[in-house]
């Protein structure tokens, strides 16, 4: 879809990738409905990007099903024909470090909320001459790494949802896509994640790189896109023969066990890149 024809509901609009994506979409000519949890920030962001009705905002906490319903109604009334599921919550650390509440929240925000929002908007989207649902996931939706058990589970689920729905809607006007960034420099990167990235020699992209890829994928309608090398290669190998890569990630497991105990630093124990 050409950006000038796009009316984009962008969740997680106030985050690192979200801010860059919103700006890139507006520059490309799209109208954008910014969605996030903080009304004052969204209002200021919308004013900085442009004037209504081309840029507007709606506050919603995606952990609350009732607020997801309200957001879907607002987006449909506004006339959205593109949904970008960009909102996400972090989860870094060994599985033993996560409690049940953290597991529920990560799966709710990263997986259930996009599914519910898509379900609610699908009748509206199906009535459009052209519509797209673009799920911003992660390379970790194709590659499971030590330290990312919970996050990978949510993103593997999101990628599976996008793949199945893409095939389910193949004969309709709705296109479903998945974008898999690699590690990205956002506020999610606490000290533990940065130490882990250094120890495992992970390359880190800037949010603007992801935003540019998002706009490109909106335009070319590619079903899936993963960013970075060797991540693109690892995604392909992992899809064909996942056990071949097991030995490659032993350093990641050792690095994880060498990190400080997150219980002593709770402010960084639940952060990771989008």
Beta strands, then each sheet from edge to edge (+ up, - down):
strand 1: 7-10
strand 2: 31-36
strand 3: 55-59
strand 4: 82-85
strand 5: 131-136
strand 6: 174-180
strand 7: 184-185
strand 8: 205-206
strand 9: 224-226
sheet 1: 3+ 2+ 1+ 4+ 5+ 6+ 9+
sheet 2: 7+ 8+
end
